[in-house]
Amino acid sequence: MTTLACGKRYLLPFLIFGLLLGTGFRAALAEEPTAPGSGTDSDSSFSVRIYVAREGDTLSSIAGQTRIYNNSLKWPLIYFFNREQLQDMKVPAAALPSTPLPPGAAMALVLPSEAEKRAVRRAEERPWVVNIMSSVDAEDLVPSAIRLIDFGRFAYISEWTFREKRWKRLRLGFFKDRETATESARMVLEELGLPNCWVVRAEWSELVEFSGYAE
């Protein structure tokens, strides 16, 4: 795994560089560039690592690896940072998480240890999220998750237990106040043609788990 610290707009050159390095995980540290307009705000950049896909790897299987996210439902965290190149695969949105990636494809990853550092600093500042839809079947959420991320929005899938069933929730985050979240919800309803969605204040555990990956 190659460790790189960079703002999102700088990811593509590093992805290409990671691809040229070959397969597997490497151990090289790169200097952190600063995104334009970010000043000295450390929350404006991510320390990313490059995972080079092997035969049979999918977004879900990579997310499910113990050394990555240990949860296949966290594939949107990979898609979010690699959406431009993954859109070139031109497969149906519903099939994308389980479609094998081209061997040698370089995927930029933000690991939990890095995300949690950012989450602790900013969770209290951006506690609001939009619940887009819920289902016991994670596949029901995939097309909408893909569309939201393609629009540049940070979407993720969380889980909760209700009446002895394990539900999956597609959510959009993270917002500083209810008004900002409500406006984003309104735009999402128009973009996806959904009948409704609602704004909630996320629990602390969810903020720590996911907010550190958002821009």
Secondary structure, 3 states (H helix, E strand, C coil): CEEEEECHHHHHHHHHHHHHHCCECCCCECCCCCCCCCCCCHHHCEEEEEEECCCCCCHHHHHHCCCCCCCHHHHHHHHHHHHHHHHHHCCCHHHHHHCCCCCCCEEEECCHHHHHHHHHHHCCCCCEEEEEEEECCHHHHHHHHHHHHHCCCCEEEEEEEECCEEEEEEEEEEECCHHHHHHHHHHHHHHHCCCCCEEEECCHHHHHHHHHHCC
